[in-house]
Each structure stands twice: as C-alpha cells, then as structure tokens.
Amino acid sequence: MSRFDVPTPEQTAAVDAAIKTRHSLRAFLPTPVPRQTVEDILDVARWAPSGTNTQPWQVHVLAGAALQRVSRRIQAAYLDPAENAAHQEEYAYYPREWRSPYIDRRRKVGWDLYGLLGIAKTDKARMQHQHGRNFIFFDAPVGLLFTIDRVMQQGSWLDYGMFLQNVMIAARARGLHTCPQAAFTQFHRLIAEELQLGDEQMLVCGMSLGHADPAAVENGLVTERAPVSEFTRFLDT
C-alpha cells in the first residue's frame, strides 16, 4: 500500500479494531512470543513520527532467564520496606496536585480493578501484592523496558508516546496484548544496573507483552473514555 493510497473500508476497520481492542491487561499466559514477532512489532513501531526524525527511543527486550532475573530483583526490592523506601522515581509521571476530573478517573479505575479482584479498600496487603505483579510483568513471557537519552527534552517524550502506542497497536494486530507500566520507574537504578545502562540513559517505562489470560478476572476491566464532545472544540468561523 502506497502512502498516498486511500485505505479500503476493511483496512480502516482493522486499524480501528486494533486501537479499540487495546487494553492494559494484567494477566498473561506463559505462551512464548517468538523473537521474530517482537522484531516485527518493533519494525512497525519505528515508523512513529518524531521531531526532525530524531527517533529518541531505545528498547530493551527481556525474555527467559533475563526476564526472570530482572523481575526477581525488582520484586525483592519492592517487598522489602527498607529497600523500597530507598528507591524513588526519577521523574514525576503524575501531577503533584490532583484535581477533578483526573483524580476521579484515577480512583474509579483503581476501585474497579480491586472490585473485580475482590480486594477491599482496607486490604492493604492484597493491594500491595497486586501492585507488585507489575514487577513480574504480570507473568507475560516478554518484558520491554524503554529508555531515552538524557539530552532529549519534552518534545522527544511526546515522540516517545507515539512510538509506545505504535508498539501496542502493532502487537494487538498480531493477536497479542500489552500493559504499559510506569511502575518500573521507581526502580530505575536497579534496572540501570541489570541492563548495564550508561549514565546518559534514562528509564521511560516498562511494558508487558504476550497472550492474554482470558480466565483472569482482572482482564475483564474495561476503562471508560470521555466522549469526543467532552474534550473537543470545533472552530470554523
């Protein structure tokens, strides 16, 4: 298909379906994902736009023993109160001061997830356990860690978001699912050691990749989206 061709209705429907059926899943099957499939996904994702074609993304793909080693080390740090307290995020993903409607949406998705899992608001131990599943990539067979050169500024982080979306949509087009995860940023120092990153590299986020576990109740979570009318102004005069 040429870049100038008009997509067929079937092609349009396929793209729309990949976008609309992408959900952040939190339980995966152990079914392996071939390396070639991961390479194919990244080969598509690399066509994301970036300012003056800087292409600021760097991807570290974990599987097998490497995935288990990194996961075990991070989860051990997370579960140790003293060790956990020694690790802080390197950048603020969320606002310092929450306000509506953002705090309302955040609370709703959290309680909706805990509700599916039968976790009460006072059950801190189970909440901690569920959050800790981030660090084993929710049992996915592939873990992705994304880094960026520290010299890059805010515009390159916008570019990075488009690349991450491409990864998730390309995965979905191949029958796979993903979960983008900012939780890993707390343990950026451990990850830098495990991946032998240079000082110039900064962790952006992680991502789980694999086949969805259809029997997992948490995968029944479907988050709401505001209608177009709520976030859009059309100006034509």
KEZASE-194602 format. One record per residue (C-alpha): residue in three letters; chain; x, y, z. Coordinates in steps of 0.2 Angstrom, whole numbers, plus 2048, in hexadecimal, padded with zeros to 3 digits. Layout:
<rs>
+------+-----+-----+-----+-----+
: type : mol :   x :   y :   z :
+------+-----+-----+-----+-----+
:  Ala :   A :   X :   Y :   Z :
...
+------+-----+-----+-----+-----+
</rs>
This chain:
<rs>
+------+-----+-----+-----+-----+
: type : mol :   x :   y :   z :
+------+-----+-----+-----+-----+
:  Met :   A : 800 : 800 : 800 :
:  Ser :   A : 807 : 811 : 7FB :
:  Arg :   A : 807 : 81F : 807 :
:  Phe :   A : 7FC : 828 : 7FB :
:  Asp :   A : 7EF : 81B : 7F9 :
:  Val :   A : 7DE : 81C : 802 :
:  Pro :   A : 7DB : 80E : 80E :
:  Thr :   A : 7CD : 802 : 80A :
:  Pro :   A : 7BF : 800 : 816 :
:  Glu :   A : 7C6 : 7F0 : 81C :
:  Gln :   A : 7D7 : 7F8 : 81F :
:  Thr :   A : 7CF : 806 : 829 :
:  Ala :   A : 7C5 : 7FA : 833 :
:  Ala :   A : 7D4 : 7EF : 837 :
:  Val :   A : 7DE : 7FF : 83D :
:  Asp :   A : 7CF : 805 : 847 :
:  Ala :   A : 7CC : 7F3 : 84F :
:  Ala :   A : 7DF : 7F2 : 854 :
:  Ile :   A : 7DD : 803 : 85D :
:  Lys :   A : 7CD : 800 : 865 :
:  Thr :   A : 7D1 : 7EE : 86B :
:  Arg :   A : 7E1 : 7F4 : 873 :
:  His :   A : 7E0 : 7F3 : 886 :
:  Ser :   A : 7EC : 7F3 : 894 :
:  Leu :   A : 7EB : 7E0 : 899 :
:  Arg :   A : 7F2 : 7DA : 8AA :
:  Ala :   A : 7F3 : 7C8 : 8A7 :
:  Phe :   A : 7FC : 7BE : 899 :
:  Leu :   A : 7FE : 7AC : 894 :
:  Pro :   A : 80F : 7A4 : 894 :
:  Thr :   A : 80D : 7A1 : 881 :
:  Pro :   A : 81E : 7A7 : 87A :
:  Val :   A : 81F : 7B5 : 86D :
:  Pro :   A : 82C : 7B2 : 860 :
:  Arg :   A : 83A : 7BE : 85F :
:  Gln :   A : 836 : 7C1 : 84C :
:  Thr :   A : 824 : 7C7 : 851 :
:  Val :   A : 82C : 7D3 : 85D :
:  Glu :   A : 837 : 7D9 : 850 :
:  Asp :   A : 829 : 7DB : 844 :
:  Ile :   A : 81F : 7E5 : 851 :
:  Leu :   A : 82E : 7F1 : 853 :
:  Asp :   A : 831 : 7F2 : 840 :
:  Val :   A : 81F : 7F9 : 83F :
:  Ala :   A : 821 : 804 : 84E :
:  Arg :   A : 831 : 80D : 848 :
:  Trp :   A : 826 : 816 : 83B :
:  Ala :   A : 820 : 821 : 849 :
:  Pro :   A : 822 : 834 : 845 :
:  Ser :   A : 82F : 83D : 84F :
:  Gly :   A : 835 : 84F : 84F :
:  Thr :   A : 842 : 851 : 840 :
:  Asn :   A : 843 : 83E : 840 :
:  Thr :   A : 84D : 83D : 850 :
:  Gln :   A : 845 : 82C : 854 :
:  Pro :   A : 849 : 82D : 867 :
:  Trp :   A : 844 : 81C : 86C :
:  Gln :   A : 84F : 80E : 872 :
:  Val :   A : 847 : 7FD : 876 :
:  His :   A : 84D : 7EF : 881 :
:  Val :   A : 844 : 7DE : 87F :
:  Leu :   A : 844 : 7D2 : 88D :
:  Ala :   A : 83F : 7BF : 88C :
:  Gly :   A : 844 : 7AF : 894 :
:  Ala :   A : 852 : 7AF : 8A1 :
:  Ala :   A : 855 : 7C2 : 89F :
:  Leu :   A : 842 : 7C6 : 8A2 :
:  Gln :   A : 842 : 7BB : 8B1 :
:  Arg :   A : 852 : 7C2 : 8B8 :
:  Val :   A : 84D : 7D4 : 8B6 :
:  Ser :   A : 83B : 7D1 : 8BD :
:  Arg :   A : 841 : 7C8 : 8CC :
:  Arg :   A : 84D : 7D6 : 8D1 :
:  Ile :   A : 841 : 7E4 : 8CF :
:  Gln :   A : 833 : 7DA : 8D8 :
:  Ala :   A : 83F : 7D6 : 8E6 :
:  Ala :   A : 842 : 7E9 : 8E8 :
:  Tyr :   A : 830 : 7ED : 8E7 :
:  Leu :   A : 82B : 7E1 : 8F5 :
:  Asp :   A : 839 : 7E6 : 901 :
:  Pro :   A : 833 : 7F6 : 90A :
:  Ala :   A : 844 : 7FD : 90D :
:  Glu :   A : 84A : 7FA : 8FB :
:  Asn :   A : 83A : 800 : 8F4 :
:  Ala :   A : 83B : 811 : 8FD :
:  Ala :   A : 84D : 813 : 8F6 :
:  His :   A : 846 : 814 : 8E4 :
:  Gln :   A : 83E : 823 : 8DD :
:  Glu :   A : 837 : 827 : 8CC :
:  Glu :   A : 843 : 831 : 8C1 :
:  Tyr :   A : 835 : 83C : 8B9 :
:  Ala :   A : 823 : 840 : 8BE :
:  Tyr :   A : 817 : 836 : 8B4 :
:  Tyr :   A : 808 : 83C : 8BD :
:  Pro :   A : 803 : 84E : 8C2 :
:  Arg :   A : 80A : 854 : 8D3 :
:  Glu :   A : 7F8 : 85B : 8D7 :
:  Trp :   A : 7E9 : 851 : 8D1 :
:  Arg :   A : 7D9 : 859 : 8CC :
:  Ser :   A : 7C9 : 854 : 8C3 :
:  Pro :   A : 7C5 : 84C : 8B7 :
:  Tyr :   A : 7D6 : 843 : 8B8 :
:  Ile :   A : 7D6 : 83D : 8CA :
:  Asp :   A : 7C4 : 837 : 8C7 :
:  Arg :   A : 7CA : 82C : 8B8 :
:  Arg :   A : 7D9 : 826 : 8C2 :
:  Arg :   A : 7CF : 820 : 8D1 :
:  Lys :   A : 7C1 : 818 : 8C6 :
:  Val :   A : 7CD : 80D : 8BC :
:  Gly :   A : 7D6 : 808 : 8CC :
:  Trp :   A : 7C6 : 803 : 8D5 :
:  Asp :   A : 7BF : 7FB : 8C6 :
:  Leu :   A : 7CF : 7F0 : 8C5 :
:  Tyr :   A : 7CF : 7EC : 8D7 :
:  Gly :   A : 7BC : 7E8 : 8D6 :
:  Leu :   A : 7BF : 7DB : 8C9 :
:  Leu :   A : 7CC : 7D3 : 8D4 :
:  Gly :   A : 7C2 : 7D4 : 8E3 :
:  Ile :   A : 7CE : 7DF : 8EC :
:  Ala :   A : 7C7 : 7EA : 8FA :
:  Lys :   A : 7CC : 7FC : 8FC :
:  Thr :   A : 7D4 : 7F8 : 90D :
:  Asp :   A : 7DD : 7E9 : 906 :
:  Lys :   A : 7EE : 7F1 : 904 :
:  Ala :   A : 7F8 : 7E0 : 903 :
:  Arg :   A : 7EE : 7DA : 8F4 :
:  Met :   A : 7F0 : 7EB : 8EC :
:  Gln :   A : 802 : 7EA : 8EE :
:  His :   A : 803 : 7D9 : 8E7 :
:  Gln :   A : 7F9 : 7DE : 8D8 :
:  His :   A : 804 : 7ED : 8D5 :
:  Gly :   A : 813 : 7E2 : 8D7 :
:  Arg :   A : 80D : 7D8 : 8C8 :
:  Asn :   A : 813 : 7E6 : 8BD :
:  Phe :   A : 825 : 7E1 : 8C1 :
:  Ile :   A : 823 : 7CF : 8BA :
:  Phe :   A : 81B : 7D7 : 8AA :
:  Phe :   A : 80A : 7CF : 8AF :
:  Asp :   A : 812 : 7BE : 8AA :
:  Ala :   A : 814 : 7C3 : 898 :
:  Pro :   A : 822 : 7BA : 88F :
:  Val :   A : 829 : 7CA : 888 :
:  Gly :   A : 82D : 7DA : 892 :
:  Leu :   A : 832 : 7EA : 889 :
:  Leu :   A : 83C : 7F8 : 891 :
:  Phe :   A : 83D : 809 : 888 :
:  Thr :   A : 84B : 816 : 88B :
:  Ile :   A : 84F : 827 : 884 :
:  Asp :   A : 85F : 831 : 883 :
:  Arg :   A : 85F : 83E : 891 :
:  Val :   A : 863 : 84C : 884 :
:  Met :   A : 852 : 84A : 87D :
:  Gln :   A : 845 : 856 : 882 :
:  Gln :   A : 832 : 857 : 884 :
:  Gly :   A : 82E : 856 : 872 :
:  Ser :   A : 837 : 845 : 870 :
:  Trp :   A : 82D : 83E : 87E :
:  Leu :   A : 81D : 843 : 874 :
:  Asp :   A : 826 : 839 : 865 :
:  Tyr :   A : 829 : 82B : 871 :
:  Gly :   A : 816 : 829 : 875 :
:  Met :   A : 812 : 827 : 863 :
:  Phe :   A : 81F : 81A : 861 :
:  Leu :   A : 818 : 811 : 871 :
:  Gln :   A : 807 : 811 : 869 :
:  Asn :   A : 80D : 80A : 859 :
:  Val :   A : 815 : 7FC : 863 :
:  Met :   A : 804 : 7F8 : 86B :
:  Ile :   A : 7FA : 7F9 : 85B :
:  Ala :   A : 806 : 7EF : 851 :
:  Ala :   A : 805 : 7E2 : 85F :
:  Arg :   A : 7F2 : 7E2 : 85F :
:  Ala :   A : 7F2 : 7DF : 84C :
:  Arg :   A : 7FC : 7CF : 84F :
:  Gly :   A : 7EF : 7C9 : 85C :
:  Leu :   A : 7FA : 7CE : 86B :
:  His :   A : 7F7 : 7D9 : 87A :
:  Thr :   A : 801 : 7E5 : 884 :
:  Cys :   A : 802 : 7EF : 894 :
:  Pro :   A : 80C : 800 : 894 :
:  Gln :   A : 813 : 802 : 8A5 :
:  Ala :   A : 81A : 811 : 8AE :
:  Ala :   A : 81C : 807 : 8BE :
:  Phe :   A : 82E : 802 : 8B9 :
:  Thr :   A : 834 : 814 : 8BA :
:  Gln :   A : 836 : 813 : 8CD :
:  Phe :   A : 843 : 806 : 8CA :
:  His :   A : 84D : 80E : 8BC :
:  Arg :   A : 85E : 80C : 8C5 :
:  Leu :   A : 85C : 7F9 : 8C7 :
:  Ile :   A : 856 : 7F8 : 8B5 :
:  Ala :   A : 865 : 803 : 8AF :
:  Glu :   A : 870 : 7F6 : 8B8 :
:  Glu :   A : 868 : 7E7 : 8B1 :
:  Leu :   A : 868 : 7EE : 89F :
:  Gln :   A : 879 : 7F6 : 8A1 :
:  Leu :   A : 873 : 806 : 89B :
:  Gly :   A : 87E : 815 : 899 :
:  Asp :   A : 87B : 824 : 8A4 :
:  Glu :   A : 874 : 82D : 895 :
:  Gln :   A : 865 : 821 : 894 :
:  Met :   A : 855 : 825 : 89D :
:  Leu :   A : 847 : 818 : 8A0 :
:  Val :   A : 837 : 81E : 898 :
:  Cys :   A : 82B : 80F : 89D :
:  Gly :   A : 829 : 7FC : 89B :
:  Met :   A : 81C : 7F2 : 892 :
:  Ser :   A : 816 : 7E0 : 893 :
:  Leu :   A : 813 : 7D7 : 882 :
:  Gly :   A : 80B : 7C6 : 87F :
:  His :   A : 7FB : 7BC : 87E :
:  Ala :   A : 7EC : 7C1 : 889 :
:  Asp :   A : 7E6 : 7B5 : 896 :
:  Pro :   A : 7D3 : 7B5 : 892 :
:  Ala :   A : 7CF : 7AD : 8A3 :
:  Ala :   A : 7D7 : 7BB : 8AE :
:  Val :   A : 7C9 : 7C5 : 8B5 :
:  Glu :   A : 7D4 : 7D5 : 8B5 :
:  Asn :   A : 7D5 : 7D4 : 8A2 :
:  Gly :   A : 7C2 : 7D8 : 8A2 :
:  Leu :   A : 7C6 : 7EA : 8A7 :
:  Val :   A : 7C1 : 7F6 : 899 :
:  Thr :   A : 7C4 : 808 : 89D :
:  Glu :   A : 7B9 : 816 : 897 :
:  Arg :   A : 7BD : 823 : 88B :
:  Ala :   A : 7B6 : 835 : 88B :
:  Pro :   A : 7AB : 838 : 87B :
:  Val :   A : 7B3 : 843 : 86D :
:  Ser :   A : 7A7 : 852 : 872 :
:  Glu :   A : 7AF : 852 : 884 :
:  Phe :   A : 7C1 : 856 : 87E :
:  Thr :   A : 7BF : 85E : 86D :
:  Arg :   A : 7BB : 870 : 866 :
:  Phe :   A : 7B7 : 872 : 854 :
:  Leu :   A : 7BB : 883 : 84D :
:  Asp :   A : 7B5 : 887 : 83B :
:  Thr :   A : 7B1 : 89A : 83B :
+------+-----+-----+-----+-----+
</rs>
